[in-house]
Amino acid sequence: MTLSHLIVAPADLTAAQREQMFELFATHYACVSRQSFDADLVAKTWVILLHDEATVIRGFSTQEIYTFVYAGQDQRILFSGDTIIAPAYWGSQELVRGWCAVTARMLAAAGSTPCYWFLISKGYRTYLYLPLFFLTYYPHHQVQEIDLKPLLDAVAQAKFGNAYNPTSGLIRFEETHGQLTEALTEIPSKRSDDPAVQFFLERNPDFAQGVELACLAPLTLSNTHRLGRSLLTQATLVCHDSV
């Protein structure tokens, strides 16, 4: 089963697309409402849609790009919001390709301004994108990349206020903003010994209740490796060719 990606602005989504997105989201996340889903969507810059051959939406990820001033200097932040892929399509790299396309656009527009990926994770699958892509990130499951923590604290507190605890690195909302359904919180036996998965579970033991682990990674080609470097390089070349 093959997926393709499409990058669209939230305002350009059709009513049918929004309906498909929320139906997919509500199937895999508990404690979500259409009102909060729509409000979150409006605030985003881009939406990565994943669709099958029949153009049925099988996954999506919302992305917000904004400027954050830290220590008197501009930083460009890519914040990944609501994200889901139907389990039948797990293993597809199409979301990664779409995310790389968004990142390439951001880097091209940012010029010399430092860029970072701000990721919040209430599931180990989301956290695993960090070791899949990056050499340096915080919190790292093997290396203490503490140099990134002050910036992460500032970004997370600015966005989530008192819900963010800089000591634990966790975001706990007074009322849940959505949590994975029970079936998606189970850890497959083949993943139970993965050091990155074990680290995530230690840092965020209450993930099943919708608690988020705040993460940050510098967005540079030199900070990527393996699949991430290959796909981001391709997306960058395509982005430059289209300018």
Buried (B, 14 or more C-beta within 10 A) or exposed (E): EEBBBBBBEBEEBEEEBBEBBBEBBBEBBBBBEEEBBEEBBEEBBBBBBBBBEEEEBBBBBBBBBBEBEBEEEEBBBBBBBBBBBBEEBEEBEBBBBBBBBBBBBBBEEBEEEBBBBBBBBBBBBBBBBBBBBBBBBBBBBEEEBEEBBEBBBBBBBEBBEEBBBBEEBBBBBEEBBBBBEEEBBEEEEEBEEBEBBBBBBEBBEEBBBBBBBBBBBBBBEEBBEEEBBEBBBBBBEEBEEEE
